[in-house]
Structures are given as structure tokens and as C-alpha cells.
Amino acid sequence: MKGKFTFIATIEKDPETGLFIGYIPSLPGAHTQAATLDELSRNLEEVASLCLEELTEIDLEKIQSEFVGTQQIMVNI
């Protein structure tokens, strides 16, 4: 199943290092970090490509997901 894949990445900023951390929830192993958002985007494309190369045809069919949205949850303790 060759073709073009579109993924949603989750991005957070590490308060200790100041690095942006990104991962693609629907693609196991697809995570990286970078100092800038542009660099992070390039890194995510590269890691996604590498992860896709490792998947079988059946696995490729399973990774397609539909983006629904995000929620910020605030908890007082």
C-alpha cells in the first residue's frame, strides 16, 4: 500500500529543556524532539517515513485514523 499518508502530531514543549517534543499517536515509534517547530516538523516527517518503511501492508491499513480534536484537561490537586 504505497501512497501518501497524513498524520496528526501532538506537540508539547519541555519546560526543563525548552525543546519541542512531537509524536504521532497513530504511528507506533514516531516521536522526536527539536529546538524549533520547523526543525520538529522536518524530524517528524523523517521519523514517520522511517516508521512506515517498517510496516507490513496489513499494518499500513490499520494506522489510518480520523482526527477528532484535542482537549485540555485541568485538574486541581
N, CA, C, O and CB atoms as a CASP TS submission, in Angstrom:
PFRMAT TS
TARGET T0000
AUTHOR 0000-0000-0000
METHOD Language model
MODEL 1
PARENT N/A
ATOM      1  N   MET     1       0.840  -1.175   0.000  1.00  0.00           N
ATOM      2  CA  MET     1       0.000   0.000   0.000  1.00  0.00           C
ATOM      3  C   MET     1       0.890   1.246   0.000  1.00  0.00           C
ATOM      4  O   MET     1       1.063   1.889   1.035  1.00  0.00           O
ATOM      5  CB  MET     1      -0.959  -0.006   1.220  1.00  0.00           C
ATOM      6  N   LYS     2       1.431   1.568  -1.118  1.00  0.00           N
ATOM      7  CA  LYS     2       2.243   2.776  -1.260  1.00  0.00           C
ATOM      8  C   LYS     2       1.323   3.962  -1.451  1.00  0.00           C
ATOM      9  O   LYS     2       0.189   3.801  -1.903  1.00  0.00           O
ATOM     10  CB  LYS     2       3.239   2.655  -2.445  1.00  0.00           C
ATOM     11  N   GLY     3       1.784   5.125  -1.122  1.00  0.00           N
ATOM     12  CA  GLY     3       0.964   6.302  -1.318  1.00  0.00           C
ATOM     13  C   GLY     3       1.313   7.402  -0.349  1.00  0.00           C
ATOM     14  O   GLY     3       2.378   7.400   0.268  1.00  0.00           O
ATOM     15  N   LYS     4       0.408   8.331  -0.228  1.00  0.00           N
ATOM     16  CA  LYS     4       0.601   9.484   0.645  1.00  0.00           C
ATOM     17  C   LYS     4      -0.201   9.277   1.923  1.00  0.00           C
ATOM     18  O   LYS     4      -1.372   8.897   1.880  1.00  0.00           O
ATOM     19  CB  LYS     4       0.179  10.803  -0.066  1.00  0.00           C
ATOM     20  N   PHE     5       0.428   9.524   3.037  1.00  0.00           N
ATOM     21  CA  PHE     5      -0.211   9.379   4.330  1.00  0.00           C
ATOM     22  C   PHE     5      -0.241  10.736   5.027  1.00  0.00           C
ATOM     23  O   PHE     5       0.700  11.521   4.917  1.00  0.00           O
ATOM     24  CB  PHE     5       0.523   8.326   5.196  1.00  0.00           C
ATOM     25  N   THR     6      -1.314  10.998   5.733  1.00  0.00           N
ATOM     26  CA  THR     6      -1.447  12.221   6.509  1.00  0.00           C
ATOM     27  C   THR     6      -1.643  11.841   7.966  1.00  0.00           C
ATOM     28  O   THR     6      -2.486  11.005   8.292  1.00  0.00           O
ATOM     29  CB  THR     6      -2.627  13.098   5.994  1.00  0.00           C
ATOM     30  N   PHE     7      -0.861  12.457   8.837  1.00  0.00           N
ATOM     31  CA  PHE     7      -0.938  12.161  10.256  1.00  0.00           C
ATOM     32  C   PHE     7      -1.130  13.450  11.054  1.00  0.00           C
ATOM     33  O   PHE     7      -0.786  14.538  10.594  1.00  0.00           O
ATOM     34  CB  PHE     7       0.326  11.419  10.722  1.00  0.00           C
ATOM     35  N   ILE     8      -1.673  13.310  12.231  1.00  0.00           N
ATOM     36  CA  ILE     8      -1.774  14.394  13.199  1.00  0.00           C
ATOM     37  C   ILE     8      -0.702  14.153  14.258  1.00  0.00           C
ATOM     38  O   ILE     8      -0.637  13.075  14.850  1.00  0.00           O
ATOM     39  CB  ILE     8      -3.216  14.472  13.840  1.00  0.00           C
ATOM     40  N   ALA     9       0.128  15.150  14.490  1.00  0.00           N
ATOM     41  CA  ALA     9       1.171  15.045  15.507  1.00  0.00           C
ATOM     42  C   ALA     9       0.767  15.863  16.727  1.00  0.00           C
ATOM     43  O   ALA     9       0.150  16.922  16.609  1.00  0.00           O
ATOM     44  CB  ALA     9       2.541  15.525  14.954  1.00  0.00           C
ATOM     45  N   THR    10       1.122  15.356  17.884  1.00  0.00           N
ATOM     46  CA  THR    10       0.932  16.078  19.132  1.00  0.00           C
ATOM     47  C   THR    10       2.270  16.709  19.493  1.00  0.00           C
ATOM     48  O   THR    10       3.309  16.051  19.467  1.00  0.00           O
ATOM     49  CB  THR    10       0.409  15.134  20.278  1.00  0.00           C
ATOM     50  N   ILE    11       2.228  17.992  19.828  1.00  0.00           N
ATOM     51  CA  ILE    11       3.460  18.714  20.127  1.00  0.00           C
ATOM     52  C   ILE    11       3.345  19.360  21.504  1.00  0.00           C
ATOM     53  O   ILE    11       2.347  20.002  21.832  1.00  0.00           O
ATOM     54  CB  ILE    11       3.754  19.782  19.039  1.00  0.00           C
ATOM     55  N   GLU    12       4.382  19.175  22.286  1.00  0.00           N
ATOM     56  CA  GLU    12       4.465  19.782  23.610  1.00  0.00           C
ATOM     57  C   GLU    12       5.836  20.435  23.752  1.00  0.00           C
ATOM     58  O   GLU    12       6.755  20.118  22.996  1.00  0.00           O
ATOM     59  CB  GLU    12       4.225  18.723  24.739  1.00  0.00           C
ATOM     60  N   LYS    13       5.977  21.324  24.695  1.00  0.00           N
ATOM     61  CA  LYS    13       7.275  21.944  24.958  1.00  0.00           C
ATOM     62  C   LYS    13       7.743  21.525  26.344  1.00  0.00           C
ATOM     63  O   LYS    13       7.032  21.702  27.334  1.00  0.00           O
ATOM     64  CB  LYS    13       7.195  23.499  24.843  1.00  0.00           C
ATOM     65  N   ASP    14       8.932  20.975  26.400  1.00  0.00           N
ATOM     66  CA  ASP    14       9.506  20.544  27.666  1.00  0.00           C
ATOM     67  C   ASP    14       9.978  21.769  28.436  1.00  0.00           C
ATOM     68  O   ASP    14      10.847  22.495  27.954  1.00  0.00           O
ATOM     69  CB  ASP    14      10.673  19.547  27.441  1.00  0.00           C
ATOM     70  N   PRO    15       9.422  22.017  29.625  1.00  0.00           N
ATOM     71  CA  PRO    15       9.788  23.217  30.385  1.00  0.00           C
ATOM     72  C   PRO    15      11.233  23.200  30.886  1.00  0.00           C
ATOM     73  O   PRO    15      11.817  24.259  31.116  1.00  0.00           O
ATOM     74  CB  PRO    15       8.857  23.375  31.559  1.00  0.00           C
ATOM     75  N   GLU    16      11.806  22.027  31.054  1.00  0.00           N
ATOM     76  CA  GLU    16      13.180  21.940  31.551  1.00  0.00           C
ATOM     77  C   GLU    16      14.209  22.192  30.461  1.00  0.00           C
ATOM     78  O   GLU    16      15.185  22.910  30.679  1.00  0.00           O
ATOM     79  CB  GLU    16      13.423  20.582  32.168  1.00  0.00           C
ATOM     80  N   THR    17      13.992  21.599  29.277  1.00  0.00           N
ATOM     81  CA  THR    17      14.979  21.712  28.206  1.00  0.00           C
ATOM     82  C   THR    17      14.634  22.802  27.196  1.00  0.00           C
ATOM     83  O   THR    17      15.507  23.285  26.474  1.00  0.00           O
ATOM     84  CB  THR    17      15.112  20.390  27.493  1.00  0.00           C
ATOM     85  N   GLY    18      13.355  23.189  27.147  1.00  0.00           N
ATOM     86  CA  GLY    18      12.912  24.159  26.159  1.00  0.00           C
ATOM     87  C   GLY    18      12.720  23.555  24.777  1.00  0.00           C
ATOM     88  O   GLY    18      12.395  24.268  23.828  1.00  0.00           O
ATOM     89  N   LEU    19      12.918  22.248  24.658  1.00  0.00           N
ATOM     90  CA  LEU    19      12.766  21.570  23.372  1.00  0.00           C
ATOM     91  C   LEU    19      11.300  21.272  23.077  1.00  0.00           C
ATOM     92  O   LEU    19      10.502  21.042  23.986  1.00  0.00           O
ATOM     93  CB  LEU    19      13.580  20.272  23.353  1.00  0.00           C
ATOM     94  N   PHE    20      10.961  21.280  21.792  1.00  0.00           N
ATOM     95  CA  PHE    20       9.643  20.846  21.352  1.00  0.00           C
ATOM     96  C   PHE    20       9.699  19.333  21.171  1.00  0.00           C
ATOM     97  O   PHE    20      10.639  18.801  20.580  1.00  0.00           O
ATOM     98  CB  PHE    20       9.207  21.571  20.023  1.00  0.00           C
ATOM     99  N   ILE    21       8.694  18.657  21.682  1.00  0.00           N
ATOM    100  CA  ILE    21       8.609  17.206  21.588  1.00  0.00           C
ATOM    101  C   ILE    21       7.361  16.871  20.786  1.00  0.00           C
ATOM    102  O   ILE    21       6.268  17.340  21.101  1.00  0.00           O
ATOM    103  CB  ILE    21       8.575  16.534  23.008  1.00  0.00           C
ATOM    104  N   GLY    22       7.526  16.062  19.753  1.00  0.00           N
ATOM    105  CA  GLY    22       6.393  15.701  18.919  1.00  0.00           C
ATOM    106  C   GLY    22       6.272  14.207  18.778  1.00  0.00           C
ATOM    107  O   GLY    22       7.268  13.486  18.729  1.00  0.00           O
ATOM    108  N   TYR    23       5.025  13.747  18.712  1.00  0.00           N
ATOM    109  CA  TYR    23       4.787  12.331  18.447  1.00  0.00           C
ATOM    110  C   TYR    23       3.503  12.183  17.656  1.00  0.00           C
ATOM    111  O   TYR    23       2.615  13.034  17.697  1.00  0.00           O
ATOM    112  CB  TYR    23       4.717  11.519  19.762  1.00  0.00           C
ATOM    113  N   ILE    24       3.433  11.080  16.939  1.00  0.00           N
ATOM    114  CA  ILE    24       2.267  10.765  16.118  1.00  0.00           C
ATOM    115  C   ILE    24       1.560   9.580  16.771  1.00  0.00           C
ATOM    116  O   ILE    24       2.016   8.444  16.642  1.00  0.00           O
ATOM    117  CB  ILE    24       2.674  10.444  14.622  1.00  0.00           C
ATOM    118  N   PRO    25       0.452   9.830  17.472  1.00  0.00           N
ATOM    119  CA  PRO    25      -0.200   8.763  18.234  1.00  0.00           C
ATOM    120  C   PRO    25      -0.596   7.537  17.409  1.00  0.00           C
ATOM    121  O   PRO    25      -0.550   6.417  17.920  1.00  0.00           O
ATOM    122  CB  PRO    25      -1.413   9.310  18.892  1.00  0.00           C
ATOM    123  N   SER    26      -0.975   7.722  16.169  1.00  0.00           N
ATOM    124  CA  SER    26      -1.440   6.581  15.374  1.00  0.00           C
ATOM    125  C   SER    26      -0.308   5.813  14.696  1.00  0.00           C
ATOM    126  O   SER    26      -0.563   4.830  14.000  1.00  0.00           O
ATOM    127  CB  SER    26      -2.411   7.057  14.327  1.00  0.00           C
ATOM    128  N   LEU    27       0.938   6.247  14.888  1.00  0.00           N
ATOM    129  CA  LEU    27       2.077   5.584  14.243  1.00  0.00           C
ATOM    130  C   LEU    27       3.092   5.187  15.315  1.00  0.00           C
ATOM    131  O   LEU    27       3.898   6.013  15.744  1.00  0.00           O
ATOM    132  CB  LEU    27       2.739   6.514  13.169  1.00  0.00           C
ATOM    133  N   PRO    28       3.054   3.931  15.745  1.00  0.00           N
ATOM    134  CA  PRO    28       3.943   3.472  16.815  1.00  0.00           C
ATOM    135  C   PRO    28       5.413   3.786  16.526  1.00  0.00           C
ATOM    136  O   PRO    28       5.918   3.506  15.439  1.00  0.00           O
ATOM    137  CB  PRO    28       3.773   1.976  17.024  1.00  0.00           C
ATOM    138  N   GLY    29       6.081   4.367  17.510  1.00  0.00           N
ATOM    139  CA  GLY    29       7.502   4.675  17.390  1.00  0.00           C
ATOM    140  C   GLY    29       7.809   6.029  16.784  1.00  0.00           C
ATOM    141  O   GLY    29       8.974   6.423  16.726  1.00  0.00           O
ATOM    142  N   ALA    30       6.803   6.748  16.335  1.00  0.00           N
ATOM    143  CA  ALA    30       7.037   8.040  15.678  1.00  0.00           C
ATOM    144  C   ALA    30       7.051   9.163  16.716  1.00  0.00           C
ATOM    145  O   ALA    30       6.011   9.724  17.059  1.00  0.00           O
ATOM    146  CB  ALA    30       5.951   8.313  14.603  1.00  0.00           C
ATOM    147  N   HIS    31       8.242   9.476  17.203  1.00  0.00           N
ATOM    148  CA  HIS    31       8.411  10.569  18.158  1.00  0.00           C
ATOM    149  C   HIS    31       9.796  11.162  17.973  1.00  0.00           C
ATOM    150  O   HIS    31      10.737  10.468  17.588  1.00  0.00           O
ATOM    151  CB  HIS    31       8.207  10.081  19.624  1.00  0.00           C
ATOM    152  N   THR    32       9.909  12.453  18.251  1.00  0.00           N
ATOM    153  CA  THR    32      11.187  13.139  18.087  1.00  0.00           C
ATOM    154  C   THR    32      11.153  14.445  18.863  1.00  0.00           C
ATOM    155  O   THR    32      10.134  14.795  19.459  1.00  0.00           O
ATOM    156  CB  THR    32      11.497  13.398  16.587  1.00  0.00           C
ATOM    157  N   GLN    33      12.262  15.160  18.855  1.00  0.00           N
ATOM    158  CA  GLN    33      12.326  16.460  19.518  1.00  0.00           C
ATOM    159  C   GLN    33      13.209  17.389  18.709  1.00  0.00           C
ATOM    160  O   GLN    33      13.995  16.942  17.874  1.00  0.00           O
ATOM    161  CB  GLN    33      12.857  16.325  20.967  1.00  0.00           C
ATOM    162  N   ALA    34      13.077  18.696  18.960  1.00  0.00           N
ATOM    163  CA  ALA    34      13.864  19.682  18.244  1.00  0.00           C
ATOM    164  C   ALA    34      13.812  21.024  18.962  1.00  0.00           C
ATOM    165  O   ALA    34      12.959  21.252  19.820  1.00  0.00           O
ATOM    166  CB  ALA    34      13.366  19.825  16.802  1.00  0.00           C
ATOM    167  N   ALA    35      14.728  21.899  18.602  1.00  0.00           N
ATOM    168  CA  ALA    35      14.796  23.221  19.218  1.00  0.00           C
ATOM    169  C   ALA    35      13.776  24.188  18.630  1.00  0.00           C
ATOM    170  O   ALA    35      13.363  25.131  19.305  1.00  0.00           O
ATOM    171  CB  ALA    35      16.187  23.791  19.062  1.00  0.00           C
ATOM    172  N   THR    36      13.360  23.968  17.376  1.00  0.00           N
ATOM    173  CA  THR    36      12.384  24.849  16.734  1.00  0.00           C
ATOM    174  C   THR    36      11.237  24.033  16.155  1.00  0.00           C
ATOM    175  O   THR    36      11.371  22.829  15.933  1.00  0.00           O
ATOM    176  CB  THR    36      13.052  25.691  15.629  1.00  0.00           C
ATOM    177  N   LEU    37      10.118  24.687  15.916  1.00  0.00           N
ATOM    178  CA  LEU    37       8.974  23.990  15.318  1.00  0.00           C
ATOM    179  C   LEU    37       9.253  23.568  13.885  1.00  0.00           C
ATOM    180  O   LEU    37       8.789  22.511  13.458  1.00  0.00           O
ATOM    181  CB  LEU    37       7.738  24.875  15.357  1.00  0.00           C
ATOM    182  N   ASP    38      10.005  24.371  13.128  1.00  0.00           N
ATOM    183  CA  ASP    38      10.362  23.986  11.760  1.00  0.00           C
ATOM    184  C   ASP    38      11.219  22.728  11.754  1.00  0.00           C
ATOM    185  O   ASP    38      10.986  21.813  10.964  1.00  0.00           O
ATOM    186  CB  ASP    38      11.103  25.129  11.057  1.00  0.00           C
ATOM    187  N   GLU    39      12.201  22.688  12.630  1.00  0.00           N
ATOM    188  CA  GLU    39      13.063  21.516  12.735  1.00  0.00           C
ATOM    189  C   GLU    39      12.250  20.298  13.189  1.00  0.00           C
ATOM    190  O   GLU    39      12.454  19.189  12.696  1.00  0.00           O
ATOM    191  CB  GLU    39      14.228  21.786  13.717  1.00  0.00           C
ATOM    192  N   LEU    40      11.332  20.515  14.127  1.00  0.00           N
ATOM    193  CA  LEU    40      10.492  19.420  14.605  1.00  0.00           C
ATOM    194  C   LEU    40       9.641  18.857  13.478  1.00  0.00           C
ATOM    195  O   LEU    40       9.484  17.641  13.368  1.00  0.00           O
ATOM    196  CB  LEU    40       9.599  19.891  15.754  1.00  0.00           C
ATOM    197  N   SER    41       9.096  19.720  12.650  1.00  0.00           N
ATOM    198  CA  SER    41       8.284  19.270  11.520  1.00  0.00           C
ATOM    199  C   SER    41       9.105  18.392  10.573  1.00  0.00           C
ATOM    200  O   SER    41       8.643  17.337  10.138  1.00  0.00           O
ATOM    201  CB  SER    41       7.708  20.479  10.759  1.00  0.00           C
ATOM    202  N   ARG    42      10.311  18.830  10.260  1.00  0.00           N
ATOM    203  CA  ARG    42      11.183  18.021   9.388  1.00  0.00           C
ATOM    204  C   ARG    42      11.520  16.684  10.051  1.00  0.00           C
ATOM    205  O   ARG    42      11.510  15.641   9.397  1.00  0.00           O
ATOM    206  CB  ARG    42      12.488  18.793   9.056  1.00  0.00           C
ATOM    207  N   ASN    43      11.818  16.721  11.347  1.00  0.00           N
ATOM    208  CA  ASN    43      12.142  15.489  12.065  1.00  0.00           C
ATOM    209  C   ASN    43      10.958  14.526  12.094  1.00  0.00           C
ATOM    210  O   ASN    43      11.132  13.317  11.942  1.00  0.00           O
ATOM    211  CB  ASN    43      12.583  15.812  13.490  1.00  0.00           C
ATOM    212  N   LEU    44       9.752  15.067  12.289  1.00  0.00           N
ATOM    213  CA  LEU    44       8.560  14.213  12.313  1.00  0.00           C
ATOM    214  C   LEU    44       8.313  13.566  10.952  1.00  0.00           C
ATOM    215  O   LEU    44       7.934  12.397  10.879  1.00  0.00           O
ATOM    216  CB  LEU    44       7.329  15.027  12.737  1.00  0.00           C
ATOM    217  N   GLU    45       8.525  14.319   9.880  1.00  0.00           N
ATOM    218  CA  GLU    45       8.371  13.739   8.540  1.00  0.00           C
ATOM    219  C   GLU    45       9.360  12.593   8.340  1.00  0.00           C
ATOM    220  O   GLU    45       9.008  11.537   7.815  1.00  0.00           O
ATOM    221  CB  GLU    45       8.577  14.819   7.450  1.00  0.00           C
ATOM    222  N   GLU    46      10.593  12.816   8.765  1.00  0.00           N
ATOM    223  CA  GLU    46      11.624  11.789   8.599  1.00  0.00           C
ATOM    224  C   GLU    46      11.313  10.543   9.419  1.00  0.00           C
ATOM    225  O   GLU    46      11.393   9.426   8.909  1.00  0.00           O
ATOM    226  CB  GLU    46      12.988  12.342   8.997  1.00  0.00           C
ATOM    227  N   VAL    47      10.959  10.733  10.688  1.00  0.00           N
ATOM    228  CA  VAL    47      10.689   9.582  11.545  1.00  0.00           C
ATOM    229  C   VAL    47       9.427   8.839  11.082  1.00  0.00           C
ATOM    230  O   VAL    47       9.366   7.612  11.167  1.00  0.00           O
ATOM    231  CB  VAL    47      10.536  10.032  13.013  1.00  0.00           C
ATOM    232  N   ALA    48       8.429   9.573  10.595  1.00  0.00           N
ATOM    233  CA  ALA    48       7.220   8.917  10.081  1.00  0.00           C
ATOM    234  C   ALA    48       7.561   8.064   8.870  1.00  0.00           C
ATOM    235  O   ALA    48       7.075   6.941   8.736  1.00  0.00           O
ATOM    236  CB  ALA    48       6.142   9.962   9.713  1.00  0.00           C
ATOM    237  N   SER    49       8.390   8.594   7.997  1.00  0.00           N
ATOM    238  CA  SER    49       8.802   7.838   6.812  1.00  0.00           C
ATOM    239  C   SER    49       9.536   6.559   7.210  1.00  0.00           C
ATOM    240  O   SER    49       9.284   5.492   6.651  1.00  0.00           O
ATOM    241  CB  SER    49       9.698   8.701   5.908  1.00  0.00           C
ATOM    242  N   LEU    50      10.438   6.672   8.173  1.00  0.00           N
ATOM    243  CA  LEU    50      11.184   5.503   8.636  1.00  0.00           C
ATOM    244  C   LEU    50      10.258   4.469   9.274  1.00  0.00           C
ATOM    245  O   LEU    50      10.417   3.269   9.047  1.00  0.00           O
ATOM    246  CB  LEU    50      12.263   5.924   9.635  1.00  0.00           C
ATOM    247  N   CYS    51       9.293   4.930  10.071  1.00  0.00           N
ATOM    248  CA  CYS    51       8.346   4.012  10.714  1.00  0.00           C
ATOM    249  C   CYS    51       7.471   3.315   9.672  1.00  0.00           C
ATOM    250  O   CYS    51       7.196   2.121   9.793  1.00  0.00           O
ATOM    251  CB  CYS    51       7.463   4.771  11.724  1.00  0.00           C
ATOM    252  N   LEU    52       7.036   4.048   8.658  1.00  0.00           N
ATOM    253  CA  LEU    52       6.190   3.465   7.612  1.00  0.00           C
ATOM    254  C   LEU    52       6.926   2.381   6.838  1.00  0.00           C
ATOM    255  O   LEU    52       6.324   1.380   6.450  1.00  0.00           O
ATOM    256  CB  LEU    52       5.709   4.550   6.652  1.00  0.00           C
ATOM    257  N   GLU    53       8.221   2.570   6.611  1.00  0.00           N
ATOM    258  CA  GLU    53       9.013   1.577   5.889  1.00  0.00           C
ATOM    259  C   GLU    53       9.046   0.241   6.605  1.00  0.00           C
ATOM    260  O   GLU    53       9.210  -0.801   5.970  1.00  0.00           O
ATOM    261  CB  GLU    53      10.421   2.079   5.689  1.00  0.00           C
ATOM    262  N   GLU    54       8.892   0.260   7.920  1.00  0.00           N
ATOM    263  CA  GLU    54       8.967  -0.963   8.720  1.00  0.00           C
ATOM    264  C   GLU    54       7.639  -1.727   8.798  1.00  0.00           C
ATOM    265  O   GLU    54       7.609  -2.864   9.270  1.00  0.00           O
ATOM    266  CB  GLU    54       9.427  -0.621  10.111  1.00  0.00           C
ATOM    267  N   LEU    55       6.553  -1.117   8.343  1.00  0.00           N
ATOM    268  CA  LEU    55       5.232  -1.735   8.490  1.00  0.00           C
ATOM    269  C   LEU    55       4.879  -2.628   7.309  1.00  0.00           C
ATOM    270  O   LEU    55       5.298  -2.388   6.176  1.00  0.00           O
ATOM    271  CB  LEU    55       4.172  -0.664   8.651  1.00  0.00           C
ATOM    272  N   THR    56       4.103  -3.656   7.598  1.00  0.00           N
ATOM    273  CA  THR    56       3.592  -4.532   6.548  1.00  0.00           C
ATOM    274  C   THR    56       2.369  -3.882   5.903  1.00  0.00           C
ATOM    275  O   THR    56       1.860  -2.879   6.402  1.00  0.00           O
ATOM    276  CB  THR    56       3.237  -5.938   7.118  1.00  0.00           C
ATOM    277  N   GLU    57       1.906  -4.448   4.806  1.00  0.00           N
ATOM    278  CA  GLU    57       0.715  -3.926   4.128  1.00  0.00           C
ATOM    279  C   GLU    57      -0.492  -3.913   5.075  1.00  0.00           C
ATOM    280  O   GLU    57      -1.265  -2.955   5.084  1.00  0.00           O
ATOM    281  CB  GLU    57       0.397  -4.771   2.871  1.00  0.00           C
ATOM    282  N   ILE    58      -0.649  -4.966   5.861  1.00  0.00           N
ATOM    283  CA  ILE    58      -1.776  -5.056   6.795  1.00  0.00           C
ATOM    284  C   ILE    58      -1.659  -3.973   7.867  1.00  0.00           C
ATOM    285  O   ILE    58      -2.649  -3.333   8.220  1.00  0.00           O
ATOM    286  CB  ILE    58      -1.833  -6.461   7.450  1.00  0.00           C
ATOM    287  N   ASP    59      -0.449  -3.774   8.382  1.00  0.00           N
ATOM    288  CA  ASP    59      -0.232  -2.733   9.389  1.00  0.00           C
ATOM    289  C   ASP    59      -0.516  -1.350   8.820  1.00  0.00           C
ATOM    290  O   ASP    59      -1.067  -0.499   9.518  1.00  0.00           O
ATOM    291  CB  ASP    59       1.203  -2.794   9.920  1.00  0.00           C
ATOM    292  N   LEU    60      -0.149  -1.113   7.565  1.00  0.00           N
ATOM    293  CA  LEU    60      -0.388   0.188   6.936  1.00  0.00           C
ATOM    294  C   LEU    60      -1.881   0.514   6.876  1.00  0.00           C
ATOM    295  O   LEU    60      -2.275   1.670   7.030  1.00  0.00           O
ATOM    296  CB  LEU    60       0.211   0.212   5.525  1.00  0.00           C
ATOM    297  N   GLU    61      -2.697  -0.496   6.655  1.00  0.00           N
ATOM    298  CA  GLU    61      -4.149  -0.277   6.606  1.00  0.00           C
ATOM    299  C   GLU    61      -4.701   0.088   7.987  1.00  0.00           C
ATOM    300  O   GLU    61      -5.690   0.814   8.086  1.00  0.00           O
ATOM    301  CB  GLU    61      -4.861  -1.534   6.071  1.00  0.00           C
ATOM    302  N   LYS    62      -4.078  -0.404   9.031  1.00  0.00           N
ATOM    303  CA  LYS    62      -4.560  -0.188  10.394  1.00  0.00           C
ATOM    304  C   LYS    62      -4.211   1.192  10.950  1.00  0.00           C
ATOM    305  O   LYS    62      -4.875   1.661  11.874  1.00  0.00           O
ATOM    306  CB  LYS    62      -3.996  -1.244  11.299  1.00  0.00           C
ATOM    307  N   ILE    63      -3.194   1.847  10.412  1.00  0.00           N
ATOM    308  CA  ILE    63      -2.746   3.110  11.012  1.00  0.00           C
ATOM    309  C   ILE    63      -3.574   4.310  10.604  1.00  0.00           C
ATOM    310  O   ILE    63      -3.436   5.380  11.195  1.00  0.00           O
ATOM    311  CB  ILE    63      -1.323   3.362  10.650  1.00  0.00           C
ATOM    312  N   GLN    64      -4.427   4.158   9.614  1.00  0.00           N
ATOM    313  CA  GLN    64      -5.261   5.284   9.208  1.00  0.00           C
ATOM    314  C   GLN    64      -6.242   5.615  10.326  1.00  0.00           C
ATOM    315  O   GLN    64      -6.960   4.742  10.814  1.00  0.00           O
ATOM    316  CB  GLN    64      -6.016   4.969   7.890  1.00  0.00           C
ATOM    317  N   SER    65      -6.264   6.870  10.721  1.00  0.00           N
ATOM    318  CA  SER    65      -7.169   7.289  11.776  1.00  0.00           C
ATOM    319  C   SER    65      -7.821   8.603  11.379  1.00  0.00           C
ATOM    320  O   SER    65      -7.372   9.283  10.457  1.00  0.00           O
ATOM    321  CB  SER    65      -6.426   7.427  13.124  1.00  0.00           C
ATOM    322  N   GLU    66      -8.869   8.941  12.081  1.00  0.00           N
ATOM    323  CA  GLU    66      -9.608  10.170  11.808  1.00  0.00           C
ATOM    324  C   GLU    66      -9.398  11.135  12.969  1.00  0.00           C
ATOM    325  O   GLU    66      -9.685  10.805  14.120  1.00  0.00           O
ATOM    326  CB  GLU    66     -11.126   9.881  11.591  1.00  0.00           C
ATOM    327  N   PHE    67      -8.898  12.324  12.662  1.00  0.00           N
ATOM    328  CA  PHE    67      -8.675  13.322  13.703  1.00  0.00           C
ATOM    329  C   PHE    67     -10.019  13.833  14.193  1.00  0.00           C
ATOM    330  O   PHE    67     -10.860  14.241  13.393  1.00  0.00           O
ATOM    331  CB  PHE    67      -7.798  14.491  13.182  1.00  0.00           C
ATOM    332  N   VAL    68     -10.222  13.814  15.494  1.00  0.00           N
ATOM    333  CA  VAL    68     -11.469  14.273  16.098  1.00  0.00           C
ATOM    334  C   VAL    68     -11.270  15.624  16.765  1.00  0.00           C
ATOM    335  O   VAL    68     -12.110  16.511  16.612  1.00  0.00           O
ATOM    336  CB  VAL    68     -11.989  13.250  17.115  1.00  0.00           C
ATOM    337  N   GLY    69     -10.198  15.797  17.490  1.00  0.00           N
ATOM    338  CA  GLY    69      -9.952  17.061  18.165  1.00  0.00           C
ATOM    339  C   GLY    69      -9.016  16.879  19.337  1.00  0.00           C
ATOM    340  O   GLY    69      -8.502  15.788  19.584  1.00  0.00           O
ATOM    341  N   THR    70      -8.806  17.951  20.043  1.00  0.00           N
ATOM    342  CA  THR    70      -7.977  17.891  21.236  1.00  0.00           C
ATOM    343  C   THR    70      -8.755  18.480  22.407  1.00  0.00           C
ATOM    344  O   THR    70      -9.710  19.236  22.227  1.00  0.00           O
ATOM    345  CB  THR    70      -6.633  18.645  21.023  1.00  0.00           C
ATOM    346  N   GLN    71      -8.333  18.126  23.572  1.00  0.00           N
ATOM    347  CA  GLN    71      -8.940  18.680  24.778  1.00  0.00           C
ATOM    348  C   GLN    71      -7.836  19.008  25.760  1.00  0.00           C
ATOM    349  O   GLN    71      -6.877  18.251  25.910  1.00  0.00           O
ATOM    350  CB  GLN    71      -9.969  17.694  25.405  1.00  0.00           C
ATOM    351  N   GLN    72      -7.977  20.134  26.421  1.00  0.00           N
ATOM    352  CA  GLN    72      -7.075  20.464  27.513  1.00  0.00           C
ATOM    353  C   GLN    72      -7.817  20.155  28.800  1.00  0.00           C
ATOM    354  O   GLN    72      -8.914  20.664  29.030  1.00  0.00           O
ATOM    355  CB  GLN    72      -6.607  21.966  27.456  1.00  0.00           C
ATOM    356  N   ILE    73      -7.232  19.340  29.620  1.00  0.00           N
ATOM    357  CA  ILE    73      -7.838  18.927  30.888  1.00  0.00           C
ATOM    358  C   ILE    73      -7.090  19.596  32.023  1.00  0.00           C
ATOM    359  O   ILE    73      -5.868  19.482  32.115  1.00  0.00           O
ATOM    360  CB  ILE    73      -7.819  17.375  31.052  1.00  0.00           C
ATOM    361  N   MET    74      -7.810  20.294  32.887  1.00  0.00           N
ATOM    362  CA  MET    74      -7.206  20.961  34.033  1.00  0.00           C
ATOM    363  C   MET    74      -7.687  20.256  35.291  1.00  0.00           C
ATOM    364  O   MET    74      -8.885  20.036  35.468  1.00  0.00           O
ATOM    365  CB  MET    74      -7.562  22.486  34.066  1.00  0.00           C
ATOM    366  N   VAL    75      -6.749  19.903  36.164  1.00  0.00           N
ATOM    367  CA  VAL    75      -7.079  19.186  37.375  1.00  0.00           C
ATOM    368  C   VAL    75      -6.480  19.924  38.566  1.00  0.00           C
ATOM    369  O   VAL    75      -5.292  20.249  38.563  1.00  0.00           O
ATOM    370  CB  VAL    75      -6.573  17.728  37.310  1.00  0.00           C
ATOM    371  N   ASN    76      -7.274  20.184  39.557  1.00  0.00           N
ATOM    372  CA  ASN    76      -6.780  20.779  40.800  1.00  0.00           C
ATOM    373  C   ASN    76      -6.487  19.691  41.800  1.00  0.00           C
ATOM    374  O   ASN    76      -7.309  18.803  42.024  1.00  0.00           O
ATOM    375  CB  ASN    76      -7.793  21.781  41.380  1.00  0.00           C
ATOM    376  N   ILE    77      -5.300  19.757  42.411  1.00  0.00           N
ATOM    377  CA  ILE    77      -4.973  18.770  43.440  1.00  0.00           C
ATOM    378  C   ILE    77      -4.538  19.477  44.706  1.00  0.00           C
ATOM    379  O   ILE    77      -4.217  18.824  45.699  1.00  0.00           O
ATOM    380  CB  ILE    77      -3.870  17.807  42.956  1.00  0.00           C
TER
END
